[in-house]
Amino acid sequence: MKFSRSLKSSSHSVPSPDGKHVATLLSSLVHIRAVRSLEVVNVIKLPQDFAGPVLGFQWSPSSRLLLVAGPEQVRVVSALDSSLHAAIRTASVPGTKPAHVGFGASDTEICVISSYGLKFSVFDLASSRAAEINTPKVFSPSSACRCFSFRPQTRHLALLSRIAGKDLISIHSFPTRELQRSWAPDTIDAHGITWSPDGRWLVIWESAAQGHKVIFYTSDGHLFKTWSGPANPSLEDRDYALGAGVKVLQLSADARHLAVGDSSRSVCIFSMASVTETMRLRHPKSVVSTETLQQIGVSQTGPIIHTFLRTTQVISPAPRLQDNSEPVSGCAAISFDPTSALVATRLEDSPGTIWIWDLEAAELRAVLLFHGNISALSWHPHVAETLLIRCEGEQYNGLVFVWDPLSEGPRSVDFSQHLPGLKTSGKPRVSWMGFDTASGPSLFFSDAQHYVLACLAESDEVAPVWANHQSPEPSFAVETREESPLELVPAGENGPDRTRPVEDDDDYSELEDTFVHKR
């Protein structure tokens, strides 16, 4: 395991999707650092009128552009050159902020959901045009991403809205976002909508309070199937209809499987080839090592290191600590590995336990018990069967765990030992690096002041991408040019991209008749 030196960071520091660069927002400057050389290769100066808290800071899907969002405006800039600098003014009520700001189906498409979910705006930087759709179904900023989904390949937009007390699904073409079709699904209070990763299915599910219902549509919007609960439930789950409905719905990255968790201790697995329920994973209340379940790891917390010990005795996962809140049950999280061979789950009533299932054998592969509650778990997007685990609590601020089937248990990765002062500052963030895996899986860790990269390869023959890479000191100048009245900073007389800014205000309604549809 090899670590980079600690580098200057802030609460807004993000690696690019391809893993080649890290962007850090420091005051009004955006620093772009190359991962291979660990040197700053570009600095972008934000305009003086960009004020207020930063609501969004993210890379485009191609790792070419950066988005910086504030309460009243959004800036989109080229990361490595000066080919693009666009501004979007977001009309909002003073004291409020957009519920969602982010890239859409392409680098030049920006999606903004206004405060209180009043409208869904799509800005096309390539044509300097905007489309608005009224009343997207948004309850809170955390639920905003569930009301829309982009279809892979064709990049059609599926939007869930609510009009006159009824749910409505609409399909919009790319890039004009013209309305192609809309219909009212058979739902009382739909909770979310999503395309399958292969684009074959459009899935919508009912809120947990309305019972078990998942509706599957074909790609052209025709009803294919409605699932209303598990088929042939076991004796323990015979009263499933009395509990809450769908709490978690997750599709695998290869579109082979779909998992549905409810208020019971079981998870339904669907085969998406035929949209049929193929298995039901039941979480036992007590576990014991068997021929197939050979890894039951229990964390041991020491003054310096965290280790895991295998147990051969019958053990019950620790329950949630009792407090004044209402008791909870059922599935809290589901995550597939990229090959769909394994799926990790976490239950509400045992938040410190991770269950890892083998889908080919429909059996429990491992049970990992932690002292702290699990806050996040994510599989490596390219390396099969490699799971990243994070826990809550101050003792876990600089600590993460990585599990794979060949290890003796989760390996602890302590980033605090590589930070100045040997401690973290602010809220830590950790994610997988997206570059190719020739140098082994790597992690990005950041707190409010510094960030560190870690290569998890154990062999000395495998060197991280930043090791022994000498790069000359980059020469760059901070851009300080005046913006034009159109709020666009061009690349020059022969700049490659001359996108005009897009204004989001009440006077702009060129496409309103096309996109504001009624039943």
N, C-alpha and C positions, 0 to 999 in steps of 0.2 A: 504494500500500500504506500503510495507516494503522494505528497502534498506539494502544492505550489506555495510561493511566498504569499503573505497577506497583502492585499491590494486595497486601495481606497474605495470605499463604498458609501452608500446612503440607504435610506429606506426604499429607494427606487433604483434597483440594480437588477438587470435581467439578462440572461444569456440568450443568444439568437437561436432559433429553431434548429439551424444546421450546426450549432455548437462552435462556430468559428470566431465569434465575437461576443463581447459583453458590453452592454450599454449601461452607463451609470449617470443619473441625473444629480448634479451637484449645483445647488442654487439655480442659476439661469443657464448653466452650461451642461451639455450632454457629452460625456466622454465615451468614445468608442475604443475599446481595447481588443487587440488581436489575441486570441488564446494561444497561438503557437509561439509568439514572441513575448507575450505579456506586456507589450508596449502599447501606448496610446497612439492610434493611427488617425484619429480625426476628433475634432472638437466642434460642436455645433452650439452656436449662441442663440438662445431664444429671444424674441423681441421683448422690449421693455413693458409693453402693455399686457404681456402674459402674466397675470397675477392670480393670487389665490391658491388654495390647496390643489395638489395634483391628484386628480381622480383616476387617471389611467395612464399607464406607461407600458407599451408593449411593442414587440416586433411584428412586422407583417409576415404572412406565411412563407414567403420566399427569402426572408432574412435580408431584404433590400431596403425596406423603409422602417421608420420609427413613428409611433403615434404618442403624442403627449396631450392629455386632456385636462382641461380645467373646468370650473363651473360655467363659464360663459363662452369658451372657445376651445377648439381642437386644432392642434398643429400636427402636420404630417411632413416629415423631412426625410431626405435620403441619408442613409447611415454613413456611407463611405465617400460621398462626393456632394456636390452642390446642384445636382440635376433637378431636385424638386424641393419646394418649400411652400406648402399650401396651408391655408387657414380656413376654418369653418366656424362661423359664429352661431352659437346655439341659443335661441331665444328661450329664456326661462324666467320664472317668477323669482324676484329677488329673494335671496335666502334659501333657495332650493338648488338642487343639482340633478343632472341627468341620472336616470336609473341604470343606464348602460351605455358605454361608449367602446367601440372596438372595430377591428377590421371585419369586413364581410367575407364574401366568397372569393375575393381577389385582393391584390395589393392596393388597387385604386378605388376600392369600395369601402366606405365607412358607414357603420350603422350606429345610430343614436336613438335611444329610447328616452323620451322626455320625462321629467319628474311626474310622479303619480300615474305613469303609463298613459298619458294623454294621446301620444302619437309615436309611431315608429317611422323614423326618417332614414332614408338610404341616400348617401351622397356619392356620386360618381365623379372622381377627380379627373378622369380621362375626358369627360364631356362637360364638366362643370354644371351638371344638372342634378336635381334632387327629386326624390319621390317620397310622398308621405302617406302613411296608412293610419287611420284613426283607431283608437281604443285597443291597442295590443293588450293581451291578458297578462298584466304584471301586478303582482301583489307587493313586491319589495325588490330592491336591487339584487338580492341574493337569488331571487326566482326569475329574474329577467331573461336569463339564457334559456330557460325552459319553454319560452313562448315562441321561439323561432328556430329553424334549422335549415341548413343549406345542403342540397343534394350533391353528392360527389359527382365528378365528371361534368354534368350539365349545369351545375350550380344554381338550380332552381331554388327559390326561397319558399319555404312553407311557414306560414304565420298563423298562430292561434290568437284569436281576438274574441272579444265579448261585446255583443250588441243587443240591446233591449233584453238583457237578462239571459241570453242564449249564447252558447259557444259557437264560433265560426272558424272554419279552416279556409285559408286562401293560398293559392299557388301563384307565384310571380316569376316571370321569365328573367333570364340574365342576358344583357346587362341593363335593359330598360326598366325592369321590374314591372312590366305591364301585367295586369291581372289576366290569368289564363282560366282559372276556375275557382269557385268557392262553393262551400256547402256547409250545412249544419250537422255535426256529428251527433250520434245518439248518446250524449253525455249530459249530466246535470251540472258538474263542475270539473271540467277537464284540468288535469294537473300539469301536463307537459306534452310536447310533441317532438319527434325526432325522426330523421331519415336513417335507414340502415346504412352501414359503411359501404355496401355495394350498390346503394341506390335503388334496390328492388322494392323495398317496403317503406311505407310511411306509417309510423306507430304513434298512437295517442293513448293516454291512459287517464283513468278517472282518479280524482283525489281520494285519499285513504278514507275519508269520512263517508264516501258514497259507495263503499263496497269494492269488490273485485271486478274490474273491467279493464281490459286492454283490447283496443280495436286496431286491426291491421288493414291497411289500404294498399292497393297496388300503386305503382309509380304514377299512374295517370289518374289516381284519386278514386278508384272504384273499391267498394267494400269487399274485402276478401274473407275476413274471419273476425269473430268477437270471442274473446276468452273471458269467462265469467267465474273463474276459480279453478282450483286444482282438480284434476280428474282422479277419481278413486282415492280420496284422501285417506291417510292412515288413521288408526284409532285415536292417536293423540291429536290429530288435526281435524277430527270430524266436525268440530264446532267452529271451523275457520270463519264461517259466514257471520258469526256473532262479533268477531273482532274487526279491527281496522283493515282496510283493503290494501291496495298497492302502495307501499312506502318507498321502495327502491326499484328502479328498472334500469338495466344496464345491458348494452349490446357489446359483443366481443369485437375486437378490431378487425378481424377477418370476416365478420358478418355470418359466422357459422352458428353462433349461439346467442340466445337472449336469456337473461336471468331476471326473475321477478321475486322480490322479497316482500312479505306482508308482516302482520303482527305476530305470526306464529314463529316457531323455531325452525321452519323449513324454508327452502328456496327452490322455486320451480325453474327448471332449465328447459328451454325450447330449442328445437332444431329449426333454424330459419330456412332450411331448404324446403321444408313442407309446412312450416309454422305449426308444429305439433309439440306438445309437452312430452319430453322423452325421459325425464328423471326428476326426482324430488330429493334434494339433499337435506337430511334431517340432522340438526345439531344435537348430539346427546348431552345430557346434563352431567354425565361423568364419562371420562375417557380413560382407556388403558391401552398400553402398547400391544400391538398385534403384528402379524406378519406383514400387513400392508401399512399399518400405522406404526412406524418405527421411530418417529421423532416427536416426542412431547417435551418441549423445552420450557424450563422455568427459569426466569431471570434471577440472578443473584447480584444484588447491588453492593458494591464495595466502596471504599473511600476514593478510589481512583478509577477502577475499571468495572465494567458490567460484563458478566459472563452468563452463559446458559448451561444448565445441567439437564441431562436426559433423565427422565423418571420412568420406572417400570411399574410403579404402583398406580392404583386407581386414583384419579385426581379430578376434582371439580373446579372449573374456572371460578375465580373470585367474582361475586356479584357486585353490582353497582352500589356504592355507598349510599345509605339512606339519607334523604334530606327532606325538606318540606315540599318538594315538588311532587307532582303526580307520578306514580309508577309507570315505567315504559317497558315495552317488550317488542320483540320482533327484530327484523334485520335493519342494521344501520348503514352498512356499506357493502358493496360488491365490486370486485375488480378482476378482470380477466387478464392473463398474461398474453403477449402478442400472438402466440401460436394457438391459443384457446385450449392448451393442454391442462392448465391449472386455473383455478379461480379462488380468490381469497375473499373471505367474508368476515364481518364483525357484527355481533349482536348488541342490542341496546342494553340488555340486562347483564352483560359481561363485557364492559368496554375495554378491558385490558387484555383481551384474548383475540387472537387471529386464528381462523380456521382455514386451512389450505386443502383444497379438494382436487383429486385427479378425475377429470371428466371422462376420460376414456374408460376407466375402470369404475366410475361412479362411486369412488371410495374416498375416505378421509386420508390425506397424505401426511399432514402435520398439524399440530396444535401448538401455538406459541403463546405463552403466558407471560405478561409483563406486570411490573409493579405499578406503573402509571397507566392512565387511560390512553388508548391509541387516538392520535389526532389526525393522522393521514397515512395512507398506504398507496403505493403506486409501483407498477411493474415497469421495468426498463422497456422503452418502446422498440428496441431492436434486439436486445439480448434475451433469449428465452429463459423463463423460469428464474428471474432475478428480481427480487422484491425489496423495495425501499419502505422502511417503517419509521414513523415518528411518534413520540409520546408527549403527553402534556406534563407540565411541571417544570419548576426552575432547575431541578437536577438534570433535566433532559434538554436544556436550552441549546447546548452546543453538541448534542449527541444524537446520532441517528443509527439505525440498524439496517443491515442488508442480509437477506436470506436467499439461499439457493438450495436445491435438494441435495447437493453433494457435500455441503458443509455440515459440521457437527451441531450447528445451531446458528442463529443470527449473529453476524459479526458486528461489533460495535465500532463506529467511526466517530472519534472524538475530535471535532474541529476546534473546540476551545483551546486545546493544547497548541494550536498553531496561530492563535490570535494574540495581539499585544495585550499584556496583562493576564493572559490565560483565562479570559472570560468573555462572554458575549455582551453586546450592548443593544438594547432594544429587542424587537421581535425578530427572531431568526427565521430564515427561509431556506429551503433546500429543494433541489430538483435534479433530475438526470440531465447530463449534457447530451446534445443530440448528434454529435459527430459520429463517424463510422467507428466500429468497434475493434479495429485492428490493434489499438493500444489498450484495449480493455474498457469495461464500463467506468465512467467517470461521473463525479458529483460536483454540483455547484452549491456552495454554502455562503450565505450572506447575512449580516446583521446590519445595524444602523450605521456602522462605521467602516467595516472591512468585509472583504469576501475572499474565500479560499477555494481552490479547486483540488479535487482528490481523485487519483486514479486507483481503482480497486484491484488492479492486477497484482498478484502475489509474486510472480516470477520476475527475477532481475533482468531477464532477457526482453521483457516487455517494458518499453519506456513510454511515459505519458507524452502527449503531443507537444507539451511546452518544455520538455527536458532538453537541455544542451542546445537550444535553438538560439543562435545569436542573430540579432537583427539590428541594423543600424538605427540610430535615434531618428525617429520619423520627423519629417519637416512638414509642418502644417501651420496654418494661421487661423485664428478664430474669426469667423465670419462676422463682420460688423456693418455690412452694407445696409443702406436704408431700404425699407420695403416700399414697393410701388403702391399707388392708390388701390390697386387690385389685390393688395396683400399677398403678392407672389414675388418670391425672390428667384429670378431665373438663373440658369447656369451661365449665362453670358449671351453673346450675340448668336452663337450657334449651339445653344444648350439643347440637350437631347429631349427634355420634357418641359413643356410650357403649359402645364395645367393651371387653369385659373382657379381662384378660391371659390368656395361654394358658400353662399350665405343662407342661413336657416332663419327666416323671419316670416312674418305674416304676409308680407307683400309678394313673396315668391310662391306662385301657385300654378306654374306652367303645366305640371302633370297632375294636378289635383283631381281633375275629373276622371282621369284614368285609374288612379290608385285608391281613391276613397269610394269604396263600393258599398252598395246596400243590398240587403236581402230582398 
